């Protein structure tokens, strides 16, 4: 019988990498909560229409990358390819959006896109998203960038570049699109990649975002989107840039920065790294002020960003190998049940504890204690039972001492605290 393997682009996460995912997620919860964001959990499956309307039917995501399938009643469902549309759907459905109120949410979890697996990009991948809804202030744009920078810094990322642009709004975007159309008409059709040959007719802004070298050369001489911005967009973006210029967070203005989803307008940003191959984007986001009303909600502004955990793990320093607090050893199998009892007492006091479920030689037990990087080992034998004391060994320096069995958690905690102070 042949073994069953995971599908292409889907993978299993074992320790220590899964520990690193958890550590980054915990840092996200800590940092984002300081900025007033609360965790929202949305379904992995939504009606396909949500993403078609929200992301845009001319995007690569909708046209080529979504996992869509009919349910038993023939309704089209899709595994979520991104988080923003689902967050907005939830807020609209549950009537959370009210005038003059600001909502701040973050989400963690898997997304799904059918594309060629490569380093830092899989068909099931994991994202951290933040969404702030209800304010059009330039202060929100800057505060979100500060939050993103704080998060990336606290997981240990360095050497990152922050890029910034403004994509205009529905009032000024048509003028830029007209200028871009005129520019692309004079470009040799064969100089563009196959995708951009299609995009120049359906979504020409995406030509600016193409990573194919020939297309990037053509984009360098294209009209600059910010030069076509209307007065409100210009004032808003100038205020963002001015405030960032006065901060410690340095950003680069990139007139070719175009996000891959249609709902972005106004301020847009991306964090890039040269340390992970061709997939240089670490995080990105921007404003999507018209998206809430487009999905059937009130006309309210919004801004958000997303980080791919796989890429963060590739860049973040590897954490130290986790260890346990105590490993319980014994001289004979008659102490197995006592080991279980002691383990429960210590675990209730928030110590991590392991012991052998089946008796093995003392040498084998100590080998397990070392493999688990135990901080202390406790030896159970006839003498310790008779004296109601436990023989404890500090595995880091070999020091041995005895502790009272009745006060073991308190005494062990004091010992651990004293060693940390030293």
C-alpha positions as CSV (number, residue, x, y, z in Angstrom):
1,X,0.0,0.0,0.0
2,X,1.4,3.4,-1.0
3,X,1.7,6.1,1.6
4,X,-0.4,9.3,1.4
5,X,1.6,12.5,1.2
6,X,0.6,16.1,1.5
7,X,-0.4,18.0,-1.6
8,X,2.0,20.2,-3.5
9,X,2.4,23.5,-1.8
10,X,1.0,22.2,1.5
11,X,3.3,21.3,4.3
12,X,3.6,20.2,7.9
13,X,5.0,22.4,10.6
14,X,7.1,20.6,13.2
15,X,9.1,22.0,16.1
16,X,11.3,24.1,16.2
17,X,9.8,25.9,13.2
18,X,6.3,25.6,14.6
19,X,7.6,27.1,17.9
20,X,9.0,30.0,15.9
21,X,5.5,30.6,14.2
22,X,3.9,30.6,17.7
23,X,6.5,33.0,19.0
24,X,5.9,35.5,16.2
25,X,2.1,35.2,16.6
26,X,2.5,35.9,20.3
27,X,4.6,38.9,19.6
28,X,1.9,40.1,17.2
29,X,-0.8,39.8,19.8
30,X,1.4,41.7,22.3
31,X,2.4,44.6,20.0
32,X,-1.0,45.0,18.3
33,X,-2.9,45.1,21.6
34,X,-0.7,48.0,22.6
35,X,-2.2,49.9,19.7
36,X,-5.7,49.0,20.6
37,X,-6.2,46.1,18.2
38,X,-8.2,43.0,19.2
39,X,-8.2,39.6,17.6
40,X,-10.9,38.7,15.1
41,X,-11.4,35.1,13.8
42,X,-13.2,34.7,10.5
43,X,-14.1,31.5,8.5
44,X,-11.5,29.9,6.2
45,X,-14.3,29.6,3.6
46,X,-16.4,32.4,2.2
47,X,-18.8,32.8,-0.7
48,X,-16.7,33.3,-3.9
49,X,-18.6,36.5,-4.7
50,X,-17.0,38.2,-1.7
51,X,-13.5,38.0,-3.2
52,X,-14.7,38.7,-6.7
53,X,-16.3,42.0,-5.6
54,X,-13.7,42.8,-3.0
55,X,-10.4,41.9,-4.6
56,X,-11.4,42.6,-8.2
57,X,-12.2,40.2,-11.0
58,X,-9.2,41.4,-13.1
59,X,-6.6,40.5,-10.5
60,X,-4.4,37.4,-10.7
61,X,-5.8,36.2,-7.4
62,X,-9.3,36.0,-8.7
63,X,-8.5,34.9,-12.2
64,X,-5.9,32.3,-11.5
65,X,-5.2,31.6,-7.9
66,X,-8.4,31.0,-5.9
67,X,-9.4,27.6,-4.6
68,X,-13.2,27.7,-5.5
69,X,-15.7,24.8,-5.5
70,X,-19.5,24.3,-5.4
71,X,-21.2,23.2,-2.2
72,X,-24.0,20.6,-2.3
73,X,-26.5,23.3,-3.3
74,X,-24.4,24.6,-6.1
75,X,-23.2,27.8,-4.4
76,X,-19.6,28.7,-5.1
77,X,-17.3,28.7,-2.1
78,X,-13.7,29.8,-1.9
79,X,-10.9,29.1,0.5
80,X,-9.9,32.6,1.6
81,X,-6.9,34.0,-0.4
82,X,-6.6,37.0,1.8
83,X,-8.1,38.3,5.1
84,X,-9.4,41.9,4.5
85,X,-12.5,41.0,2.6
86,X,-13.6,38.5,5.2
87,X,-13.0,41.0,8.1
88,X,-15.1,43.6,6.3
89,X,-17.8,41.1,5.5
90,X,-18.0,40.2,9.2
91,X,-18.1,43.8,10.4
92,X,-20.9,44.6,7.8
93,X,-22.9,41.5,8.6
94,X,-22.8,42.1,12.4
95,X,-23.5,45.8,12.0
96,X,-20.3,46.9,13.8
97,X,-19.6,49.9,11.6
98,X,-20.9,53.1,13.0
99,X,-20.1,56.8,12.2
100,X,-17.4,58.4,14.4
101,X,-16.3,55.0,15.8
102,X,-13.0,53.4,15.0
103,X,-12.6,49.6,14.9
104,X,-9.2,47.9,15.2
105,X,-8.8,44.2,14.5
106,X,-6.0,41.8,13.8
107,X,-6.3,38.3,12.4
108,X,-3.9,35.3,12.3
109,X,-4.2,32.2,10.2
110,X,-3.9,30.2,6.9
111,X,-4.7,31.6,3.4
112,X,-4.9,29.6,0.2
113,X,-3.7,30.5,-3.3
114,X,-3.1,28.2,-6.3
115,X,0.3,29.2,-7.6
116,X,3.7,27.7,-8.2
117,X,5.3,26.9,-4.8
118,X,8.7,28.6,-4.2
119,X,10.8,29.8,-1.3
120,X,8.6,31.9,1.0
121,X,5.4,31.2,-1.0
122,X,3.2,28.1,-0.7
123,X,-0.3,27.2,-1.7
124,X,-1.3,27.2,2.0
125,X,0.4,30.1,3.7
126,X,-0.1,32.0,6.9
127,X,-0.7,35.6,7.3
128,X,-0.9,38.2,10.1
129,X,-3.4,41.0,9.2
130,X,-4.3,44.3,10.8
131,X,-7.3,46.4,9.8
132,X,-8.3,49.9,11.1
133,X,-11.7,51.0,10.1
134,X,-13.5,54.3,10.4
135,X,-10.9,57.1,10.2
136,X,-9.5,58.9,7.1
137,X,-6.9,60.8,9.2
138,X,-3.3,60.8,8.0
139,X,-2.4,60.1,11.6
140,X,-3.9,56.6,11.2
141,X,-1.7,55.9,8.2
142,X,1.4,56.9,10.1
143,X,0.4,55.1,13.3
144,X,-0.2,51.9,11.3
145,X,3.3,52.1,9.8
146,X,4.7,52.7,13.3
147,X,2.8,49.6,14.5
148,X,4.2,47.5,11.6
149,X,7.7,48.7,12.3
150,X,7.4,48.0,16.0
151,X,6.2,44.5,15.3
152,X,8.9,43.7,12.8
153,X,11.6,45.1,15.1
154,X,10.4,43.1,18.1
155,X,10.6,39.8,16.2
156,X,14.2,40.7,15.4
157,X,14.1,41.8,11.8
158,X,16.7,44.2,10.6
159,X,17.9,45.6,7.2
160,X,14.4,46.3,6.0
161,X,13.4,49.0,3.6
162,X,10.0,50.8,3.8
163,X,8.5,51.9,0.5
164,X,5.6,54.4,0.2
165,X,3.4,55.7,-2.5
166,X,-0.1,57.1,-3.1
167,X,-2.5,55.5,-5.6
168,X,-4.9,58.4,-5.7
169,X,-8.7,58.0,-5.5
170,X,-11.6,57.4,-7.9
171,X,-11.7,61.1,-8.6
172,X,-8.0,61.4,-9.8
173,X,-7.3,57.8,-10.8
174,X,-9.0,58.2,-14.3
175,X,-6.6,61.0,-15.3
176,X,-3.6,58.8,-14.4
177,X,-5.0,55.8,-16.1
178,X,-5.5,57.8,-19.3
179,X,-1.9,59.0,-19.2
180,X,-0.7,55.4,-18.6
181,X,-2.9,54.1,-21.4
182,X,-1.4,56.6,-23.8
183,X,2.1,55.7,-22.7
184,X,1.5,51.9,-23.0
185,X,0.1,52.4,-26.6
186,X,3.6,53.4,-27.7
187,X,5.3,50.4,-26.1
188,X,6.2,47.5,-28.3
189,X,3.6,44.8,-27.5
190,X,6.2,42.0,-27.5
191,X,8.4,43.9,-25.0
192,X,5.8,43.1,-22.3
193,X,5.3,39.7,-20.7
194,X,2.2,37.7,-21.5
195,X,0.4,38.8,-18.3
196,X,1.2,42.5,-18.9
197,X,0.0,42.2,-22.5
198,X,-3.4,41.3,-21.0
199,X,-3.1,43.7,-18.1
200,X,-2.5,46.8,-20.3
201,X,-6.1,46.4,-21.6
202,X,-7.8,45.3,-18.4
203,X,-5.8,46.7,-15.4
204,X,-2.8,48.8,-16.7
205,X,-1.8,49.8,-13.1
206,X,-0.6,46.2,-12.6
207,X,2.0,46.7,-15.4
208,X,3.8,48.9,-12.9
209,X,3.9,46.1,-10.4
210,X,5.3,43.4,-12.7
211,X,8.5,41.8,-11.5
212,X,9.6,40.7,-15.0
213,X,12.8,42.6,-15.9
214,X,11.6,43.8,-19.3
215,X,8.4,45.1,-17.8
216,X,10.2,46.8,-15.0
217,X,12.3,48.7,-17.5
218,X,9.2,49.9,-19.3
219,X,7.6,50.9,-16.0
220,X,10.6,53.2,-15.1
221,X,9.5,55.7,-17.8
222,X,5.8,55.5,-17.2
223,X,3.8,58.5,-15.9
224,X,4.1,59.1,-12.1
225,X,0.8,58.4,-10.3
226,X,1.4,61.0,-7.6
227,X,1.8,63.8,-10.2
228,X,-1.8,63.1,-11.2
229,X,-3.3,63.1,-7.7
230,X,-6.1,65.5,-6.9
231,X,-5.8,68.1,-4.2
232,X,-7.2,66.1,-1.3
233,X,-5.1,63.1,-2.1
234,X,-2.0,65.3,-2.5
235,X,-2.7,67.1,0.9
236,X,-3.2,63.8,2.6
237,X,-0.1,62.1,1.2
238,X,2.1,65.2,1.9
239,X,0.9,65.1,5.5
240,X,1.9,61.4,5.8
241,X,5.3,62.0,4.3
242,X,5.9,65.1,6.4
243,X,5.1,63.3,9.7
244,X,7.3,60.3,8.7
245,X,10.2,62.7,7.8
246,X,10.1,64.0,11.4
247,X,10.1,60.4,12.9
248,X,12.8,57.8,13.3
249,X,11.2,55.6,10.7
250,X,12.7,56.3,7.3
251,X,10.7,55.5,4.2
252,X,11.5,55.6,0.5
253,X,9.0,57.1,-1.9
254,X,8.5,54.6,-4.7
255,X,6.2,55.9,-7.6
256,X,6.0,52.4,-9.1
257,X,4.6,50.8,-5.9
258,X,1.2,49.3,-6.8
259,X,-0.5,46.7,-4.6
260,X,-1.7,43.5,-6.3
261,X,-5.4,43.9,-5.2
262,X,-7.8,46.3,-6.8
263,X,-9.3,47.8,-3.6
264,X,-6.2,49.9,-2.6
265,X,-6.3,53.7,-3.0
266,X,-4.5,56.5,-1.4
267,X,-1.6,55.7,0.9
268,X,0.1,52.3,0.1
269,X,3.2,50.8,1.5
270,X,5.5,47.8,1.4
271,X,8.3,46.4,3.5
272,X,11.0,44.7,1.4
273,X,14.1,42.6,2.2
274,X,16.9,41.4,-0.1
275,X,17.7,38.4,2.1
276,X,15.0,36.0,0.9
277,X,15.6,35.7,-2.9
278,X,13.2,37.0,-5.5
279,X,10.3,37.2,-3.1
280,X,11.5,40.4,-1.4
281,X,8.2,41.6,0.0
282,X,7.9,41.0,3.8
283,X,4.7,43.0,4.5
284,X,2.5,45.4,2.6
285,X,-0.8,47.3,2.8
286,X,-2.5,50.6,2.4
287,X,-5.8,52.4,2.3
288,X,-9.0,50.9,0.8
289,X,-11.5,53.7,1.6
290,X,-14.1,52.6,-1.0
291,X,-14.1,48.9,-0.2
292,X,-16.6,48.8,2.7
293,X,-19.3,50.5,0.6
294,X,-18.4,48.3,-2.4
295,X,-19.2,45.2,-0.2
296,X,-22.6,46.6,0.9
297,X,-21.6,48.5,4.0
298,X,-21.6,52.2,4.9
299,X,-19.2,54.6,3.1
300,X,-16.4,54.4,5.6
301,X,-12.6,54.5,5.2
302,X,-10.2,51.7,6.1
303,X,-6.6,50.8,6.1
304,X,-4.7,47.6,6.7
305,X,-1.6,45.5,6.2
306,X,-0.6,41.9,5.9
307,X,2.6,39.9,6.8
308,X,3.4,36.5,5.5
309,X,4.6,34.3,8.4
310,X,6.7,32.0,6.2
311,X,8.8,35.0,5.1
312,X,9.0,36.4,8.6
313,X,10.3,33.0,9.8
314,X,13.0,33.0,7.1
315,X,14.3,36.4,8.3
316,X,13.8,36.3,12.0
317,X,16.5,35.0,14.3
318,X,16.1,31.4,15.2
319,X,14.9,31.1,18.9
320,X,16.9,29.2,21.4
321,X,15.9,25.5,21.7
322,X,13.1,25.4,24.3
323,X,13.7,23.2,27.4
324,X,11.6,21.8,30.2
325,X,11.8,22.7,33.9
326,X,12.0,19.3,35.4
327,X,12.7,15.7,34.4
328,X,11.8,13.1,37.0
329,X,14.1,10.0,37.2
330,X,13.8,6.9,39.3
331,X,15.8,3.8,40.5
332,X,13.0,1.3,39.8
333,X,9.6,1.0,38.2
334,X,8.0,1.1,41.7
335,X,8.3,4.9,41.6
336,X,6.5,5.4,38.3
337,X,3.1,6.3,39.9
338,X,4.9,8.6,42.4
339,X,6.5,10.3,39.5
340,X,3.1,10.9,37.9
341,X,1.8,12.4,41.2
342,X,4.8,14.7,41.5
343,X,4.5,15.8,37.9
344,X,0.8,16.7,38.4
345,X,1.7,18.9,41.5
346,X,4.5,20.7,39.6
347,X,2.4,21.2,36.4
348,X,-0.4,22.7,38.4
349,X,2.2,25.2,39.7
350,X,3.1,26.0,36.0
351,X,6.3,24.0,35.7
352,X,6.9,22.0,32.6
353,X,7.6,18.4,33.6
354,X,8.4,15.1,31.9
355,X,9.0,11.6,33.3
356,X,9.4,8.1,31.7
357,X,6.1,6.3,31.4
358,X,8.0,3.0,31.2
359,X,11.0,2.3,33.4
360,X,14.4,2.4,31.7
361,X,17.9,2.4,32.9
362,X,19.1,5.4,34.8
363,X,21.5,6.2,32.1
364,X,18.7,6.2,29.5
365,X,16.6,8.4,31.7
366,X,19.4,11.0,32.1
367,X,19.9,10.9,28.3
368,X,16.2,11.9,27.9
369,X,16.6,14.7,30.4
370,X,19.5,16.1,28.5
371,X,17.7,15.7,25.2
372,X,14.8,17.7,26.5
373,X,17.1,20.3,27.9
374,X,15.8,19.9,31.4
375,X,16.8,22.6,33.9
376,X,16.5,20.2,36.9
377,X,16.2,16.5,37.4
378,X,14.5,14.9,40.4
379,X,15.7,11.5,41.6
380,X,13.2,9.1,43.2
381,X,14.6,6.3,45.3
382,X,14.1,4.5,48.6
383,X,16.1,7.0,50.6
384,X,14.1,10.0,49.3
385,X,10.8,8.2,50.0
386,X,11.8,7.4,53.6
387,X,12.9,10.9,54.4
388,X,10.1,12.6,52.5
389,X,12.7,14.6,50.6
390,X,13.5,14.8,46.9
391,X,17.0,14.7,45.5
392,X,17.3,17.5,42.9
393,X,20.1,18.1,40.4
394,X,20.8,21.4,38.6
395,X,21.5,20.1,35.1
396,X,23.5,23.2,34.1
397,X,26.2,22.9,36.7
398,X,25.7,19.6,38.4
399,X,24.9,21.0,41.8
400,X,22.8,18.7,43.9
401,X,20.4,19.5,46.8
402,X,17.4,18.2,48.6
403,X,13.9,19.7,48.8
404,X,10.9,18.9,50.9
405,X,8.3,17.0,48.9
406,X,5.4,18.9,50.6
407,X,6.8,22.3,49.6
408,X,8.4,21.3,46.3
409,X,6.8,23.9,44.0
410,X,7.5,26.9,46.3
411,X,11.1,25.8,47.0
412,X,11.9,25.0,43.4
413,X,10.5,28.4,42.3
414,X,12.8,30.2,44.8
415,X,15.7,28.2,43.5
416,X,14.9,29.2,39.9
417,X,14.5,32.8,40.8
418,X,17.8,33.0,42.7
419,X,19.7,31.4,39.8
420,X,18.2,33.9,37.4
421,X,19.3,36.8,39.6
422,X,22.8,35.4,39.7
